[in-house]
Amino acid sequence: MREYDERYPQYGFAKHKGYGTASHIQAIREFGPCPIHRKSFIGGII
């Protein structure tokens, strides 16, 4: 997840490791999903 954090810093992957924390969900709502987000994960968020 650290490598993804470098590629997509706005999502904070190094901090939450991809779990659905409030900050992660807020980043998805603000920036939209990135290519590594699973559609099954983001379906209920956006």
A tleap script that builds the chain and sets N, CA, C and O, in Angstrom:
source leaprc.protein.ff14SB
mol = sequence {
  NMET ARG GLU TYR ASP GLU ARG TYR PRO GLN
  TYR GLY PHE ALA LYS HIE LYS GLY TYR GLY
  THR ALA SER HIE ILE GLN ALA ILE ARG GLU
  PHE GLY PRO CYS PRO ILE HIE ARG LYS SER
  PHE ILE GLY GLY ILE CILE
}
set mol.1.N position { 0.810 -1.175 0.000 }
set mol.1.CA position { 0.000 0.000 0.000 }
set mol.1.C position { 0.867 1.258 0.000 }
set mol.1.O position { 0.416 2.322 -0.422 }
set mol.2.N position { 2.101 1.140 0.468 }
set mol.2.CA position { 2.987 2.314 0.436 }
set mol.2.C position { 3.274 2.753 -0.987 }
set mol.2.O position { 3.356 3.949 -1.266 }
set mol.3.N position { 3.428 1.787 -1.894 }
set mol.3.CA position { 3.661 2.145 -3.297 }
set mol.3.C position { 2.442 2.843 -3.886 }
set mol.3.O position { 2.577 3.824 -4.617 }
set mol.4.N position { 1.257 2.339 -3.570 }
set mol.4.CA position { 0.042 3.004 -4.039 }
set mol.4.C position { -0.102 4.386 -3.409 }
set mol.4.O position { -0.617 5.305 -4.046 }
set mol.5.N position { 0.345 4.538 -2.175 }
set mol.5.CA position { 0.294 5.836 -1.526 }
set mol.5.C position { 1.160 6.848 -2.267 }
set mol.5.O position { 0.812 8.025 -2.351 }
set mol.6.N position { 2.281 6.391 -2.800 }
set mol.6.CA position { 3.147 7.284 -3.574 }
set mol.6.C position { 2.487 7.671 -4.894 }
set mol.6.O position { 2.628 8.804 -5.355 }
set mol.7.N position { 1.772 6.734 -5.498 }
set mol.7.CA position { 1.107 6.996 -6.785 }
set mol.7.C position { -0.173 7.807 -6.624 }
set mol.7.O position { -0.505 8.634 -7.474 }
set mol.8.N position { -0.888 7.564 -5.526 }
set mol.8.CA position { -2.176 8.208 -5.274 }
set mol.8.C position { -2.192 8.791 -3.857 }
set mol.8.O position { -2.935 8.304 -3.005 }
set mol.9.N position { -1.394 9.815 -3.595 }
set mol.9.CA position { -1.242 10.321 -2.224 }
set mol.9.C position { -2.523 10.895 -1.613 }
set mol.9.O position { -2.654 10.934 -0.390 }
set mol.10.N position { -3.439 11.325 -2.420 }
set mol.10.CA position { -4.662 11.945 -1.903 }
set mol.10.C position { -5.552 10.967 -1.131 }
set mol.10.O position { -6.440 11.400 -0.397 }
set mol.11.N position { -5.330 9.664 -1.283 }
set mol.11.CA position { -6.165 8.672 -0.615 }
set mol.11.C position { -5.609 8.191 0.724 }
set mol.11.O position { -6.346 7.590 1.506 }
set mol.12.N position { -4.340 8.437 1.007 }
set mol.12.CA position { -3.751 8.057 2.289 }
set mol.12.C position { -3.606 6.559 2.507 }
set mol.12.O position { -3.754 6.084 3.633 }
set mol.13.N position { -3.321 5.809 1.452 }
set mol.13.CA position { -3.225 4.350 1.564 }
set mol.13.C position { -2.201 3.884 2.591 }
set mol.13.O position { -2.420 2.860 3.238 }
set mol.14.N position { -1.095 4.596 2.763 }
set mol.14.CA position { -0.073 4.174 3.723 }
set mol.14.C position { -0.602 4.227 5.153 }
set mol.14.O position { -0.143 3.477 6.014 }
set mol.15.N position { -1.552 5.099 5.404 }
set mol.15.CA position { -2.083 5.244 6.753 }
set mol.15.C position { -3.169 4.211 7.063 }
set mol.15.O position { -3.128 3.574 8.115 }
set mol.16.N position { -4.128 4.039 6.169 }
set mol.16.CA position { -5.264 3.162 6.479 }
set mol.16.C position { -5.206 1.801 5.798 }
set mol.16.O position { -6.073 0.959 6.029 }
set mol.17.N position { -4.208 1.579 4.973 }
set mol.17.CA position { -3.965 0.281 4.316 }
set mol.17.C position { -5.128 -0.208 3.449 }
set mol.17.O position { -5.258 -1.404 3.191 }
set mol.18.N position { -5.970 0.726 3.003 }
set mol.18.CA position { -7.060 0.356 2.114 }
set mol.18.C position { -8.375 0.043 2.801 }
set mol.18.O position { -9.372 -0.241 2.138 }
set mol.19.N position { -8.385 0.093 4.131 }
set mol.19.CA position { -9.635 -0.146 4.841 }
set mol.19.C position { -10.568 1.053 4.670 }
set mol.19.O position { -10.125 2.161 4.365 }
set mol.20.N position { -11.836 0.819 4.867 }
set mol.20.CA position { -12.845 1.844 4.654 }
set mol.20.C position { -12.981 2.811 5.819 }
set mol.20.O position { -14.051 2.926 6.416 }
set mol.21.N position { -11.907 3.500 6.138 }
set mol.21.CA position { -11.961 4.490 7.211 }
set mol.21.C position { -12.717 5.721 6.731 }
set mol.21.O position { -12.937 5.900 5.533 }
set mol.22.N position { -13.106 6.555 7.663 }
set mol.22.CA position { -13.828 7.783 7.303 }
set mol.22.C position { -13.003 8.653 6.368 }
set mol.22.O position { -13.547 9.226 5.424 }
set mol.23.N position { -11.698 8.766 6.611 }
set mol.23.CA position { -10.855 9.600 5.745 }
set mol.23.C position { -10.725 9.008 4.349 }
set mol.23.O position { -10.664 9.746 3.365 }
set mol.24.N position { -10.682 7.683 4.255 }
set mol.24.CA position { -10.594 7.026 2.954 }
set mol.24.C position { -11.879 7.247 2.160 }
set mol.24.O position { -11.832 7.570 0.973 }
set mol.25.N position { -13.003 7.076 2.803 }
set mol.25.CA position { -14.290 7.273 2.138 }
set mol.25.C position { -14.443 8.725 1.700 }
set mol.25.O position { -14.934 8.992 0.603 }
set mol.26.N position { -14.026 9.663 2.546 }
set mol.26.CA position { -14.100 11.078 2.188 }
set mol.26.C position { -13.228 11.373 0.966 }
set mol.26.O position { -13.634 12.132 0.087 }
set mol.27.N position { -12.038 10.781 0.904 }
set mol.27.CA position { -11.149 10.994 -0.244 }
set mol.27.C position { -11.781 10.460 -1.531 }
set mol.27.O position { -11.664 11.088 -2.583 }
set mol.28.N position { -12.440 9.318 -1.456 }
set mol.28.CA position { -13.102 8.769 -2.643 }
set mol.28.C position { -14.225 9.698 -3.094 }
set mol.28.O position { -14.399 9.926 -4.291 }
set mol.29.N position { -14.976 10.228 -2.153 }
set mol.29.CA position { -16.056 11.159 -2.502 }
set mol.29.C position { -15.504 12.444 -3.098 }
set mol.29.O position { -16.098 13.012 -4.015 }
set mol.30.N position { -14.381 12.901 -2.587 }
set mol.30.CA position { -13.788 14.147 -3.066 }
set mol.30.C position { -13.073 13.993 -4.401 }
set mol.30.O position { -13.237 14.826 -5.294 }
set mol.31.N position { -12.277 12.929 -4.545 }
set mol.31.CA position { -11.433 12.761 -5.726 }
set mol.31.C position { -11.945 11.716 -6.704 }
set mol.31.O position { -11.415 11.591 -7.808 }
set mol.32.N position { -12.967 10.964 -6.315 }
set mol.32.CA position { -13.435 9.856 -7.144 }
set mol.32.C position { -12.528 8.655 -6.938 }
set mol.32.O position { -11.464 8.783 -6.332 }
set mol.33.N position { -12.925 7.506 -7.425 }
set mol.33.CA position { -12.090 6.310 -7.261 }
set mol.33.C position { -10.856 6.356 -8.162 }
set mol.33.O position { -10.863 6.985 -9.220 }
set mol.34.N position { -9.809 5.682 -7.723 }
set mol.34.CA position { -8.627 5.532 -8.568 }
set mol.34.C position { -8.663 4.119 -9.156 }
set mol.34.O position { -9.509 3.316 -8.764 }
set mol.35.N position { -7.775 3.808 -10.073 }
set mol.35.CA position { -7.823 2.504 -10.745 }
set mol.35.C position { -7.715 1.282 -9.835 }
set mol.35.O position { -8.130 0.194 -10.235 }
set mol.36.N position { -7.179 1.421 -8.640 }
set mol.36.CA position { -7.042 0.233 -7.791 }
set mol.36.C position { -8.257 -0.002 -6.898 }
set mol.36.O position { -8.339 -1.046 -6.250 }
set mol.37.N position { -9.190 0.922 -6.844 }
set mol.37.CA position { -10.379 0.709 -6.015 }
set mol.37.C position { -11.273 -0.354 -6.651 }
set mol.37.O position { -11.565 -0.306 -7.846 }
set mol.38.N position { -11.699 -1.314 -5.830 }
set mol.38.CA position { -12.606 -2.357 -6.314 }
set mol.38.C position { -14.001 -1.770 -6.476 }
set mol.38.O position { -14.462 -1.007 -5.627 }
set mol.39.N position { -14.657 -2.121 -7.545 }
set mol.39.CA position { -16.015 -1.634 -7.778 }
set mol.39.C position { -16.959 -2.085 -6.677 }
set mol.39.O position { -17.894 -1.364 -6.328 }
set mol.40.N position { -16.724 -3.276 -6.123 }
set mol.40.CA position { -17.589 -3.757 -5.042 }
set mol.40.C position { -17.396 -2.907 -3.772 }
set mol.40.O position { -18.313 -2.802 -2.956 }
set mol.41.N position { -16.239 -2.318 -3.607 }
set mol.41.CA position { -15.967 -1.477 -2.447 }
set mol.41.C position { -16.583 -0.090 -2.612 }
set mol.41.O position { -17.198 0.433 -1.683 }
set mol.42.N position { -16.420 0.500 -3.784 }
set mol.42.CA position { -16.876 1.872 -3.979 }
set mol.42.C position { -18.354 1.996 -4.339 }
set mol.42.O position { -18.895 3.101 -4.368 }
set mol.43.N position { -18.995 0.891 -4.608 }
set mol.43.CA position { -20.390 0.923 -5.025 }
set mol.43.C position { -21.312 1.625 -4.054 }
set mol.43.O position { -22.224 2.333 -4.481 }
set mol.44.N position { -21.104 1.452 -2.776 }
set mol.44.CA position { -21.957 2.087 -1.777 }
set mol.44.C position { -21.481 3.469 -1.359 }
set mol.44.O position { -22.129 4.127 -0.544 }
set mol.45.N position { -20.358 3.917 -1.905 }
set mol.45.CA position { -19.771 5.197 -1.493 }
set mol.45.C position { -20.118 6.313 -2.469 }
set mol.45.O position { -20.454 7.423 -2.054 }
set mol.46.N position { -20.039 6.022 -3.758 }
set mol.46.CA position { -20.294 7.086 -4.732 }
set mol.46.C position { -21.639 6.914 -5.403 }
set mol.46.O position { -22.014 7.723 -6.252 }
savepdb mol mol.pdb
quit
